[in-house]
Amino acid sequence: MSTRKAAEADFEFTYRAKERAYKANIEKIWGKWDDAWQRAEHRKDFDTGLLEIIVFDGVDAGYLYVCRYDTHVQLADIAILPEYQGKGIGTQLIKGLLAEARGRGLPVGLGVFKINPGAQKLYKSLGFVQVSEDAIFIKMRAV
């Protein structure tokens, strides 16, 4: 498995990966998937130049969006296509991110939907603890 910097040609792939990974939860929370709004928000994220394509066995399997600050590292988004979930891809990527951040003496933060206990369990198993929550998200941090 590897990652590569997303290029403009990857926009549609990353948007579809986001849709496939998140649409069901978004519809449960907000009632519908507003394609125009989601696409515009994804464009903002994409245009940061921080998205990386996850490549597994030579195939694009999702994307990773990480913001690296002076004070912490933020896992802003990770979307793995459903057919590649459960293969340890997310675990391997997050372990690598944690090692990188620890090497810089920085914590890693992330947010996860409250209605996604599977992701919460994964993050807890990797050392993340809950630091706050609101009606929709749980904020977690690992040191």
LUMTORNU-138955 format. One record per atom (N, C-alpha, C, CB): residue number from 1; residue in three letters; atom name; x, y, z. Coordinates in pm, whole numbers, plus 50000, padded with zeros to 5 digits. Glycine has a CB too. Layout:
// LUMTORNU-138955
{NUM, ala, CA, {X, Y, Z}}
...
//
This chain:
// LUMTORNU-138955
{1, met, N, {50083, 49883, 50000}}
{1, met, CA, {50000, 50000, 50000}}
{1, met, C, {50088, 50124, 50000}}
{1, met, CB, {49905, 49999, 50120}}
{2, ser, N, {50040, 50229, 49932}}
{2, ser, CA, {50113, 50355, 49926}}
{2, ser, C, {50012, 50469, 49909}}
{2, ser, CB, {50217, 50354, 49810}}
{3, thr, N, {50064, 50590, 49914}}
{3, thr, CA, {49981, 50706, 49884}}
{3, thr, C, {50055, 50792, 49782}}
{3, thr, CB, {49948, 50788, 50013}}
{4, arg, N, {49978, 50871, 49712}}
{4, arg, CA, {50036, 50968, 49619}}
{4, arg, C, {49953, 51095, 49626}}
{4, arg, CB, {50040, 50911, 49472}}
{5, lys, N, {50017, 51206, 49598}}
{5, lys, CA, {49948, 51334, 49601}}
{5, lys, C, {49836, 51334, 49496}}
{5, lys, CB, {50047, 51451, 49577}}
{6, ala, N, {49719, 51378, 49536}}
{6, ala, CA, {49607, 51385, 49443}}
{6, ala, C, {49632, 51494, 49339}}
{6, ala, CB, {49474, 51411, 49518}}
{7, ala, N, {49601, 51462, 49215}}
{7, ala, CA, {49609, 51557, 49104}}
{7, ala, C, {49467, 51597, 49065}}
{7, ala, CB, {49688, 51496, 48982}}
{8, glu, N, {49455, 51703, 48989}}
{8, glu, CA, {49321, 51750, 48948}}
{8, glu, C, {49239, 51637, 48885}}
{8, glu, CB, {49334, 51867, 48849}}
{9, ala, N, {49305, 51550, 48811}}
{9, ala, CA, {49234, 51438, 48747}}
{9, ala, C, {49172, 51343, 48849}}
{9, ala, CB, {49329, 51362, 48657}}
{10, asp, N, {49213, 51352, 48976}}
{10, asp, CA, {49160, 51266, 49081}}
{10, asp, C, {49037, 51323, 49150}}
{10, asp, CB, {49267, 51240, 49184}}
{11, phe, N, {48996, 51445, 49115}}
{11, phe, CA, {48885, 51507, 49188}}
{11, phe, C, {48760, 51419, 49187}}
{11, phe, CB, {48852, 51643, 49127}}
{12, glu, N, {48719, 51374, 49070}}
{12, glu, CA, {48595, 51296, 49062}}
{12, glu, C, {48607, 51165, 49140}}
{12, glu, CB, {48559, 51267, 48915}}
{13, phe, N, {48723, 51100, 49131}}
{13, phe, CA, {48744, 50978, 49209}}
{13, phe, C, {48729, 51005, 49358}}
{13, phe, CB, {48882, 50918, 49180}}
{14, thr, N, {48793, 51112, 49407}}
{14, thr, CA, {48786, 51140, 49550}}
{14, thr, C, {48645, 51177, 49592}}
{14, thr, CB, {48883, 51252, 49588}}
{15, tyr, N, {48574, 51250, 49507}}
{15, tyr, CA, {48436, 51285, 49540}}
{15, tyr, C, {48349, 51159, 49549}}
{15, tyr, CB, {48378, 51384, 49436}}
{16, arg, N, {48364, 51071, 49453}}
{16, arg, CA, {48284, 50946, 49454}}
{16, arg, C, {48323, 50858, 49572}}
{16, arg, CB, {48304, 50869, 49321}}
{17, ala, N, {48451, 50857, 49608}}
{17, ala, CA, {48494, 50780, 49726}}
{17, ala, C, {48428, 50836, 49851}}
{17, ala, CB, {48649, 50782, 49740}}
{18, lys, N, {48425, 50969, 49862}}
{18, lys, CA, {48358, 51033, 49976}}
{18, lys, C, {48211, 50994, 49978}}
{18, lys, CB, {48373, 51187, 49969}}
{19, glu, N, {48146, 51003, 49864}}
{19, glu, CA, {48004, 50969, 49856}}
{19, glu, C, {47979, 50825, 49898}}
{19, glu, CB, {47952, 50992, 49712}}
{20, arg, N, {48059, 50733, 49847}}
{20, arg, CA, {48039, 50592, 49881}}
{20, arg, C, {48069, 50563, 50027}}
{20, arg, CB, {48127, 50504, 49793}}
{21, ala, N, {48167, 50634, 50083}}
{21, ala, CA, {48205, 50610, 50223}}
{21, ala, C, {48109, 50676, 50322}}
{21, ala, CB, {48345, 50660, 50247}}
{22, tyr, N, {48052, 50791, 50287}}
{22, tyr, CA, {47978, 50871, 50385}}
{22, tyr, C, {47829, 50890, 50359}}
{22, tyr, CB, {48039, 51002, 50394}}
{23, lys, N, {47782, 50862, 50240}}
{23, lys, CA, {47644, 50897, 50205}}
{23, lys, C, {47542, 50837, 50302}}
{23, lys, CB, {47613, 50850, 50064}}
{24, ala, N, {47554, 50712, 50337}}
{24, ala, CA, {47455, 50649, 50425}}
{24, ala, C, {47449, 50719, 50560}}
{24, ala, CB, {47488, 50500, 50445}}
{25, asn, N, {47563, 50750, 50619}}
{25, asn, CA, {47563, 50819, 50748}}
{25, asn, C, {47510, 50961, 50735}}
{25, asn, CB, {47703, 50821, 50807}}
{26, ile, N, {47547, 51030, 50630}}
{26, ile, CA, {47499, 51167, 50610}}
{26, ile, C, {47347, 51168, 50593}}
{26, ile, CB, {47567, 51231, 50488}}
{27, glu, N, {47294, 51071, 50520}}
{27, glu, CA, {47148, 51064, 50504}}
{27, glu, C, {47079, 51033, 50637}}
{27, glu, CB, {47111, 50959, 50400}}
{28, lys, N, {47141, 50950, 50720}}
{28, lys, CA, {47084, 50921, 50852}}
{28, lys, C, {47082, 51046, 50940}}
{28, lys, CB, {47162, 50809, 50922}}
{29, ile, N, {47186, 51126, 50931}}
{29, ile, CA, {47198, 51244, 51017}}
{29, ile, C, {47116, 51361, 50964}}
{29, ile, CB, {47345, 51285, 51029}}
{30, trp, N, {47132, 51394, 50837}}
{30, trp, CA, {47071, 51514, 50781}}
{30, trp, C, {46952, 51487, 50689}}
{30, trp, CB, {47173, 51592, 50707}}
{31, gly, N, {46923, 51360, 50664}}
{31, gly, CA, {46805, 51327, 50585}}
{31, gly, C, {46825, 51315, 50436}}
{31, gly, CB, {46703, 51426, 50609}}
{32, lys, N, {46928, 51377, 50382}}
{32, lys, CA, {46954, 51364, 50239}}
{32, lys, C, {47099, 51396, 50209}}
{32, lys, CB, {46861, 51457, 50157}}
{33, trp, N, {47142, 51353, 50093}}
{33, trp, CA, {47275, 51384, 50041}}
{33, trp, C, {47254, 51495, 49939}}
{33, trp, CB, {47348, 51256, 49977}}
{34, asp, N, {47294, 51614, 49971}}
{34, asp, CA, {47281, 51729, 49880}}
{34, asp, C, {47406, 51731, 49791}}
{34, asp, CB, {47265, 51864, 49960}}
{35, asp, N, {47391, 51677, 49671}}
{35, asp, CA, {47507, 51658, 49584}}
{35, asp, C, {47580, 51788, 49554}}
{35, asp, CB, {47464, 51592, 49455}}
{36, ala, N, {47506, 51894, 49523}}
{36, ala, CA, {47571, 52021, 49489}}
{36, ala, C, {47650, 52075, 49609}}
{36, ala, CB, {47466, 52125, 49443}}
{37, trp, N, {47591, 52070, 49728}}
{37, trp, CA, {47659, 52119, 49847}}
{37, trp, C, {47780, 52034, 49880}}
{37, trp, CB, {47562, 52123, 49966}}
{38, gln, N, {47763, 51901, 49877}}
{38, gln, CA, {47873, 51810, 49907}}
{38, gln, C, {47989, 51829, 49809}}
{38, gln, CB, {47825, 51664, 49905}}
{39, arg, N, {47955, 51845, 49682}}
{39, arg, CA, {48059, 51863, 49580}}
{39, arg, C, {48135, 51994, 49604}}
{39, arg, CB, {47996, 51862, 49438}}
{40, ala, N, {48063, 52101, 49637}}
{40, ala, CA, {48127, 52230, 49662}}
{40, ala, C, {48219, 52223, 49785}}
{40, ala, CB, {48021, 52341, 49682}}
{41, glu, N, {48172, 52157, 49891}}
{41, glu, CA, {48254, 52142, 50012}}
{41, glu, C, {48377, 52055, 49984}}
{41, glu, CB, {48171, 52082, 50126}}
{42, his, N, {48357, 51950, 49906}}
{42, his, CA, {48470, 51863, 49872}}
{42, his, C, {48571, 51939, 49786}}
{42, his, CB, {48421, 51736, 49798}}
{43, arg, N, {48522, 52024, 49698}}
{43, arg, CA, {48612, 52104, 49614}}
{43, arg, C, {48702, 52191, 49702}}
{43, arg, CB, {48532, 52192, 49515}}
{44, lys, N, {48645, 52251, 49808}}
{44, lys, CA, {48726, 52334, 49899}}
{44, lys, C, {48838, 52250, 49962}}
{44, lys, CB, {48636, 52396, 50011}}
{45, asp, N, {48802, 52131, 50009}}
{45, asp, CA, {48903, 52042, 50068}}
{45, asp, C, {49007, 52003, 49964}}
{45, asp, CB, {48837, 51917, 50128}}
{46, phe, N, {48960, 51964, 49847}}
{46, phe, CA, {49049, 51918, 49741}}
{46, phe, C, {49149, 52027, 49702}}
{46, phe, CB, {48968, 51874, 49618}}
{47, asp, N, {49100, 52150, 49694}}
{47, asp, CA, {49184, 52261, 49650}}
{47, asp, C, {49291, 52301, 49751}}
{47, asp, CB, {49098, 52380, 49620}}
{48, thr, N, {49289, 52245, 49871}}
{48, thr, CA, {49399, 52270, 49965}}
{48, thr, C, {49529, 52207, 49917}}
{48, thr, CB, {49363, 52217, 50105}}
{49, gly, N, {49517, 52108, 49828}}
{49, gly, CA, {49636, 52037, 49781}}
{49, gly, C, {49688, 51935, 49880}}
{49, gly, CB, {49744, 52134, 49751}}
{50, leu, N, {49607, 51903, 49983}}
{50, leu, CA, {49652, 51813, 50088}}
{50, leu, C, {49596, 51671, 50077}}
{50, leu, CB, {49615, 51870, 50221}}
{51, leu, N, {49512, 51645, 49979}}
{51, leu, CA, {49458, 51510, 49965}}
{51, leu, C, {49560, 51418, 49901}}
{51, leu, CB, {49328, 51512, 49881}}
{52, glu, N, {49563, 51295, 49953}}
{52, glu, CA, {49650, 51191, 49898}}
{52, glu, C, {49563, 51073, 49858}}
{52, glu, CB, {49759, 51148, 50002}}
{53, ile, N, {49595, 51015, 49745}}
{53, ile, CA, {49523, 50896, 49698}}
{53, ile, C, {49585, 50774, 49765}}
{53, ile, CB, {49528, 50885, 49542}}
{54, ile, N, {49500, 50689, 49819}}
{54, ile, CA, {49544, 50563, 49879}}
{54, ile, C, {49547, 50459, 49769}}
{54, ile, CB, {49450, 50519, 49998}}
{55, val, N, {49662, 50397, 49749}}
{55, val, CA, {49678, 50295, 49644}}
{55, val, C, {49703, 50161, 49713}}
{55, val, CB, {49796, 50331, 49546}}
{56, phe, N, {49616, 50064, 49683}}
{56, phe, CA, {49625, 49932, 49744}}
{56, phe, C, {49630, 49828, 49633}}
{56, phe, CB, {49504, 49905, 49840}}
{57, asp, N, {49733, 49748, 49631}}
{57, asp, CA, {49753, 49649, 49524}}
{57, asp, C, {49741, 49712, 49386}}
{57, asp, CB, {49651, 49535, 49538}}
{58, gly, N, {49798, 49831, 49371}}
{58, gly, CA, {49800, 49899, 49242}}
{58, gly, C, {49671, 49967, 49202}}
{58, gly, CB, {49835, 49803, 49139}}
{59, val, N, {49571, 49968, 49291}}
{59, val, CA, {49440, 50025, 49259}}
{59, val, C, {49410, 50139, 49355}}
{59, val, CB, {49329, 49916, 49266}}
{60, asp, N, {49352, 50248, 49303}}
{60, asp, CA, {49309, 50358, 49390}}
{60, asp, C, {49196, 50308, 49478}}
{60, asp, CB, {49265, 50482, 49305}}
{61, ala, N, {49218, 50314, 49610}}
{61, ala, CA, {49124, 50256, 49706}}
{61, ala, C, {49057, 50360, 49795}}
{61, ala, CB, {49194, 50156, 49792}}
{62, gly, N, {49096, 50486, 49783}}
{62, gly, CA, {49036, 50590, 49865}}
{62, gly, C, {49129, 50710, 49872}}
{62, gly, CB, {49005, 50538, 50006}}
{63, tyr, N, {49103, 50794, 49971}}
{63, tyr, CA, {49190, 50911, 49989}}
{63, tyr, C, {49205, 50944, 50136}}
{63, tyr, CB, {49134, 51031, 49913}}
{64, leu, N, {49309, 51021, 50162}}
{64, leu, CA, {49346, 51065, 50296}}
{64, leu, C, {49366, 51216, 50289}}
{64, leu, CB, {49476, 50991, 50348}}
{65, tyr, N, {49317, 51287, 50389}}
{65, tyr, CA, {49330, 51433, 50395}}
{65, tyr, C, {49385, 51467, 50532}}
{65, tyr, CB, {49192, 51506, 50368}}
{66, val, N, {49510, 51510, 50536}}
{66, val, CA, {49579, 51539, 50663}}
{66, val, C, {49628, 51683, 50661}}
{66, val, CB, {49697, 51440, 50686}}
{67, cys, N, {49601, 51755, 50770}}
{67, cys, CA, {49650, 51891, 50788}}
{67, cys, C, {49759, 51886, 50895}}
{67, cys, CB, {49535, 51990, 50829}}
{68, arg, N, {49876, 51934, 50859}}
{68, arg, CA, {49990, 51934, 50952}}
{68, arg, C, {50016, 52077, 50999}}
{68, arg, CB, {50118, 51874, 50885}}
{69, tyr, N, {49997, 52098, 51128}}
{69, tyr, CA, {50015, 52229, 51189}}
{69, tyr, C, {50138, 52226, 51280}}
{69, tyr, CB, {49889, 52272, 51268}}
{70, asp, N, {50176, 52343, 51330}}
{70, asp, CA, {50288, 52350, 51424}}
{70, asp, C, {50253, 52287, 51558}}
{70, asp, CB, {50331, 52495, 51444}}
{71, thr, N, {50125, 52288, 51593}}
{71, thr, CA, {50082, 52241, 51725}}
{71, thr, C, {50022, 52102, 51727}}
{71, thr, CB, {49983, 52337, 51781}}
{72, his, N, {49976, 52054, 51612}}
{72, his, CA, {49914, 51921, 51606}}
{72, his, C, {49898, 51878, 51461}}
{72, his, CB, {49777, 51921, 51678}}
{73, val, N, {49862, 51753, 51444}}
{73, val, CA, {49830, 51697, 51313}}
{73, val, C, {49681, 51661, 51316}}
{73, val, CB, {49920, 51570, 51279}}
{74, gln, N, {49609, 51701, 51213}}
{74, gln, CA, {49465, 51675, 51208}}
{74, gln, C, {49434, 51579, 51094}}
{74, gln, CB, {49385, 51807, 51191}}
{75, leu, N, {49376, 51465, 51129}}
{75, leu, CA, {49325, 51374, 51026}}
{75, leu, C, {49189, 51430, 50988}}
{75, leu, CB, {49315, 51223, 51078}}
{76, ala, N, {49188, 51513, 50885}}
{76, ala, CA, {49066, 51584, 50845}}
{76, ala, C, {48965, 51490, 50780}}
{76, ala, CB, {49100, 51697, 50750}}
{77, asp, N, {49014, 51390, 50707}}
{77, asp, CA, {48923, 51299, 50640}}
{77, asp, C, {49000, 51176, 50592}}
{77, asp, CB, {48852, 51369, 50521}}
{78, ile, N, {48933, 51065, 50597}}
{78, ile, CA, {48984, 50943, 50536}}
{78, ile, C, {48862, 50872, 50478}}
{78, ile, CB, {49064, 50851, 50639}}
{79, ala, N, {48868, 50840, 50351}}
{79, ala, CA, {48758, 50771, 50285}}
{79, ala, C, {48815, 50653, 50208}}
{79, ala, CB, {48678, 50867, 50190}}
{80, ile, N, {48777, 50536, 50250}}
{80, ile, CA, {48822, 50413, 50185}}
{80, ile, C, {48700, 50349, 50120}}
{80, ile, CB, {48892, 50314, 50287}}
{81, leu, N, {48713, 50314, 49994}}
{81, leu, CA, {48601, 50252, 49924}}
{81, leu, C, {48554, 50128, 50000}}
{81, leu, CB, {48640, 50214, 49779}}
{82, pro, N, {48424, 50105, 50005}}
{82, pro, CA, {48371, 49993, 50083}}
{82, pro, C, {48436, 49858, 50053}}
{82, pro, CB, {48224, 49981, 50060}}
{83, glu, N, {48468, 49833, 49927}}
{83, glu, CA, {48527, 49703, 49892}}
{83, glu, C, {48670, 49688, 49944}}
{83, glu, CB, {48526, 49686, 49741}}
{84, tyr, N, {48731, 49796, 49991}}
{84, tyr, CA, {48866, 49789, 50048}}
{84, tyr, C, {48868, 49806, 50200}}
{84, tyr, CB, {48954, 49895, 49984}}
{85, gln, N, {48752, 49828, 50258}}
{85, gln, CA, {48745, 49839, 50403}}
{85, gln, C, {48763, 49702, 50466}}
{85, gln, CB, {48610, 49902, 50447}}
{86, gly, N, {48814, 49700, 50588}}
{86, gly, CA, {48836, 49574, 50658}}
{86, gly, C, {48963, 49502, 50618}}
{86, gly, CB, {48721, 49485, 50636}}
{87, lys, N, {49049, 49567, 50541}}
{87, lys, CA, {49174, 49505, 50496}}
{87, lys, C, {49296, 49563, 50569}}
{87, lys, CB, {49191, 49525, 50345}}
{88, gly, N, {49272, 49644, 50672}}
{88, gly, CA, {49381, 49702, 50749}}
{88, gly, C, {49441, 49828, 50689}}
{88, gly, CB, {49488, 49602, 50764}}
{89, ile, N, {49381, 49878, 50583}}
{89, ile, CA, {49435, 49997, 50516}}
{89, ile, C, {49430, 50118, 50609}}
{89, ile, CB, {49356, 50027, 50387}}
{90, gly, N, {49313, 50145, 50666}}
{90, gly, CA, {49299, 50258, 50757}}
{90, gly, C, {49391, 50246, 50876}}
{90, gly, CB, {49156, 50271, 50803}}
{91, thr, N, {49397, 50127, 50933}}
{91, thr, CA, {49484, 50104, 51050}}
{91, thr, C, {49629, 50135, 51015}}
{91, thr, CB, {49472, 49958, 51098}}
{92, gln, N, {49676, 50084, 50903}}
{92, gln, CA, {49816, 50107, 50863}}
{92, gln, C, {49843, 50255, 50840}}
{92, gln, CB, {49848, 50027, 50736}}
{93, leu, N, {49751, 50324, 50773}}
{93, leu, CA, {49771, 50466, 50746}}
{93, leu, C, {49772, 50548, 50874}}
{93, leu, CB, {49662, 50517, 50652}}
{94, ile, N, {49680, 50518, 50964}}
{94, ile, CA, {49672, 50595, 51089}}
{94, ile, C, {49793, 50566, 51177}}
{94, ile, CB, {49542, 50563, 51165}}
{95, lys, N, {49838, 50441, 51181}}
{95, lys, CA, {49959, 50410, 51258}}
{95, lys, C, {50078, 50490, 51204}}
{95, lys, CB, {49990, 50259, 51253}}
{96, gly, N, {50088, 50500, 51073}}
{96, gly, CA, {50195, 50579, 51013}}
{96, gly, C, {50184, 50726, 51049}}
{96, gly, CB, {50194, 50563, 50863}}
{97, leu, N, {50062, 50778, 51047}}
{97, leu, CA, {50039, 50918, 51083}}
{97, leu, C, {50074, 50943, 51230}}
{97, leu, CB, {49893, 50957, 51055}}
{98, leu, N, {50035, 50850, 51316}}
{98, leu, CA, {50068, 50862, 51459}}
{98, leu, C, {50220, 50861, 51480}}
{98, leu, CB, {50003, 50748, 51539}}
{99, ala, N, {50289, 50772, 51411}}
{99, ala, CA, {50435, 50766, 51424}}
{99, ala, C, {50500, 50896, 51377}}
{99, ala, CB, {50492, 50646, 51343}}
{100, glu, N, {50451, 50949, 51266}}
{100, glu, CA, {50503, 51076, 51215}}
{100, glu, C, {50481, 51188, 51317}}
{100, glu, CB, {50434, 51113, 51080}}
{101, ala, N, {50360, 51197, 51370}}
{101, ala, CA, {50328, 51303, 51466}}
{101, ala, C, {50409, 51288, 51595}}
{101, ala, CB, {50178, 51302, 51499}}
{102, arg, N, {50422, 51166, 51643}}
{102, arg, CA, {50499, 51142, 51766}}
{102, arg, C, {50645, 51180, 51745}}
{102, arg, CB, {50489, 50995, 51809}}
{103, gly, N, {50695, 51154, 51625}}
{103, gly, CA, {50832, 51194, 51593}}
{103, gly, C, {50852, 51344, 51600}}
{103, gly, CB, {50869, 51144, 51455}}
{104, arg, N, {50745, 51419, 51581}}
{104, arg, CA, {50750, 51565, 51590}}
{104, arg, C, {50701, 51614, 51726}}
{104, arg, CB, {50665, 51628, 51478}}
{105, gly, N, {50664, 51519, 51814}}
{105, gly, CA, {50615, 51556, 51947}}
{105, gly, C, {50477, 51619, 51944}}
{105, gly, CB, {50710, 51649, 52012}}
{106, leu, N, {50395, 51579, 51847}}
{106, leu, CA, {50263, 51642, 51829}}
{106, leu, C, {50150, 51541, 51847}}
{106, leu, CB, {50254, 51706, 51691}}
{107, pro, N, {50037, 51586, 51898}}
{107, pro, CA, {49919, 51500, 51905}}
{107, pro, C, {49849, 51495, 51768}}
{107, pro, CB, {49822, 51550, 52014}}
{108, val, N, {49764, 51395, 51752}}
{108, val, CA, {49682, 51381, 51631}}
{108, val, C, {49537, 51395, 51672}}
{108, val, CB, {49708, 51244, 51558}}
{109, gly, N, {49462, 51478, 51600}}
{109, gly, CA, {49320, 51495, 51627}}
{109, gly, C, {49237, 51447, 51510}}
{109, gly, CB, {49289, 51641, 51657}}
{110, leu, N, {49112, 51415, 51539}}
{110, leu, CA, {49018, 51377, 51434}}
{110, leu, C, {48876, 51393, 51487}}
{110, leu, CB, {49043, 51230, 51386}}
{111, gly, N, {48781, 51389, 51396}}
{111, gly, CA, {48640, 51388, 51430}}
{111, gly, C, {48575, 51268, 51365}}
{111, gly, CB, {48570, 51519, 51387}}
{112, val, N, {48476, 51211, 51433}}
{112, val, CA, {48408, 51093, 51380}}
{112, val, C, {48259, 51107, 51409}}
{112, val, CB, {48465, 50961, 51443}}
{113, phe, N, {48176, 51061, 51317}}
{113, phe, CA, {48031, 51063, 51340}}
{113, phe, C, {47997, 50981, 51464}}
{113, phe, CB, {47955, 51010, 51216}}
{114, lys, N, {47907, 51034, 51546}}
{114, lys, CA, {47862, 50960, 51664}}
{114, lys, C, {47794, 50829, 51624}}
{114, lys, CB, {47767, 51045, 51748}}
{115, ile, N, {47732, 50828, 51505}}
{115, ile, CA, {47660, 50708, 51461}}
{115, ile, C, {47751, 50607, 51390}}
{115, ile, CB, {47546, 50747, 51369}}
{116, asn, N, {47882, 50624, 51404}}
{116, asn, CA, {47977, 50532, 51340}}
{116, asn, C, {48060, 50462, 51448}}
{116, asn, CB, {48069, 50608, 51240}}
{117, pro, N, {48000, 50367, 51521}}
{117, pro, CA, {48075, 50301, 51629}}
{117, pro, C, {48192, 50218, 51579}}
{117, pro, CB, {47982, 50213, 51707}}
{118, gly, N, {48186, 50168, 51456}}
{118, gly, CA, {48297, 50090, 51403}}
{118, gly, C, {48424, 50174, 51393}}
{118, gly, CB, {48261, 50033, 51267}}
{119, ala, N, {48410, 50296, 51340}}
{119, ala, CA, {48526, 50385, 51329}}
{119, ala, C, {48574, 50427, 51467}}
{119, ala, CB, {48491, 50510, 51245}}
{120, gln, N, {48481, 50454, 51558}}
{120, gln, CA, {48519, 50491, 51695}}
{120, gln, C, {48602, 50380, 51760}}
{120, gln, CB, {48394, 50521, 51780}}
{121, lys, N, {48558, 50256, 51739}}
{121, lys, CA, {48630, 50141, 51796}}
{121, lys, C, {48772, 50133, 51739}}
{121, lys, CB, {48553, 50009, 51769}}
{122, leu, N, {48784, 50152, 51609}}
{122, leu, CA, {48916, 50151, 51545}}
{122, leu, C, {49005, 50259, 51606}}
{122, leu, CB, {48904, 50171, 51393}}
{123, tyr, N, {48955, 50381, 51613}}
{123, tyr, CA, {49036, 50490, 51665}}
{123, tyr, C, {49077, 50466, 51810}}
{123, tyr, CB, {48960, 50623, 51654}}
{124, lys, N, {48986, 50415, 51891}}
{124, lys, CA, {49019, 50385, 52031}}
{124, lys, C, {49128, 50277, 52038}}
{124, lys, CB, {48894, 50339, 52109}}
{125, ser, N, {49120, 50178, 51951}}
{125, ser, CA, {49220, 50071, 51951}}
{125, ser, C, {49358, 50123, 51913}}
{125, ser, CB, {49178, 49959, 51855}}
{126, leu, N, {49362, 50237, 51846}}
{126, leu, CA, {49489, 50297, 51805}}
{126, leu, C, {49537, 50403, 51903}}
{126, leu, CB, {49475, 50358, 51666}}
{127, gly, N, {49467, 50417, 52015}}
{127, gly, CA, {49512, 50509, 52120}}
{127, gly, C, {49442, 50643, 52126}}
{127, gly, CB, {49653, 50532, 52103}}
{128, phe, N, {49339, 50662, 52045}}
{128, phe, CA, {49265, 50788, 52051}}
{128, phe, C, {49168, 50785, 52169}}
{128, phe, CB, {49189, 50813, 51918}}
{129, val, N, {49151, 50902, 52230}}
{129, val, CA, {49053, 50918, 52338}}
{129, val, C, {48960, 51033, 52301}}
{129, val, CB, {49124, 50944, 52475}}
{130, gln, N, {48839, 51024, 52349}}
{130, gln, CA, {48741, 51129, 52324}}
{130, gln, C, {48777, 51252, 52405}}
{130, gln, CB, {48598, 51081, 52357}}
{131, val, N, {48774, 51369, 52339}}
{131, val, CA, {48801, 51494, 52410}}
{131, val, C, {48679, 51585, 52414}}
{131, val, CB, {48917, 51567, 52345}}
{132, ser, N, {48584, 51565, 52323}}
{132, ser, CA, {48460, 51643, 52324}}
{132, ser, C, {48361, 51578, 52227}}
{132, ser, CB, {48486, 51791, 52285}}
{133, glu, N, {48239, 51627, 52233}}
{133, glu, CA, {48138, 51581, 52138}}
{133, glu, C, {48030, 51686, 52125}}
{133, glu, CB, {48077, 51445, 52183}}
{134, asp, N, {47958, 51679, 52016}}
{134, asp, CA, {47839, 51760, 51997}}
{134, asp, C, {47729, 51666, 51951}}
{134, asp, CB, {47863, 51877, 51895}}
{135, ala, N, {47624, 51717, 51895}}
{135, ala, CA, {47512, 51632, 51856}}
{135, ala, C, {47548, 51534, 51745}}
{135, ala, CB, {47396, 51718, 51811}}
{136, ile, N, {47650, 51564, 51667}}
{136, ile, CA, {47681, 51484, 51548}}
{136, ile, C, {47819, 51418, 51555}}
{136, ile, CB, {47674, 51570, 51426}}
{137, phe, N, {47918, 51488, 51607}}
{137, phe, CA, {48056, 51441, 51602}}
{137, phe, C, {48114, 51414, 51740}}
{137, phe, CB, {48142, 51540, 51531}}
{138, ile, N, {48208, 51322, 51743}}
{138, ile, CA, {48295, 51300, 51858}}
{138, ile, C, {48434, 51344, 51814}}
{138, ile, CB, {48293, 51149, 51907}}
{139, lys, N, {48495, 51431, 51891}}
{139, lys, CA, {48633, 51474, 51864}}
{139, lys, C, {48725, 51386, 51947}}
{139, lys, CB, {48653, 51627, 51899}}
{140, met, N, {48830, 51337, 51883}}
{140, met, CA, {48924, 51247, 51949}}
{140, met, C, {49066, 51298, 51930}}
{140, met, CB, {48910, 51103, 51894}}
{141, arg, N, {49154, 51253, 52020}}
{141, arg, CA, {49294, 51294, 52014}}
{141, arg, C, {49381, 51180, 52062}}
{141, arg, CB, {49319, 51422, 52099}}
{142, ala, N, {49497, 51167, 52000}}
{142, ala, CA, {49599, 51071, 52043}}
{142, ala, C, {49729, 51147, 52062}}
{142, ala, CB, {49616, 50953, 51940}}
{143, val, N, {49800, 51112, 52168}}
{143, val, CA, {49927, 51180, 52198}}
{143, val, C, {50042, 51085, 52170}}
{143, val, CB, {49931, 51229, 52346}}
//
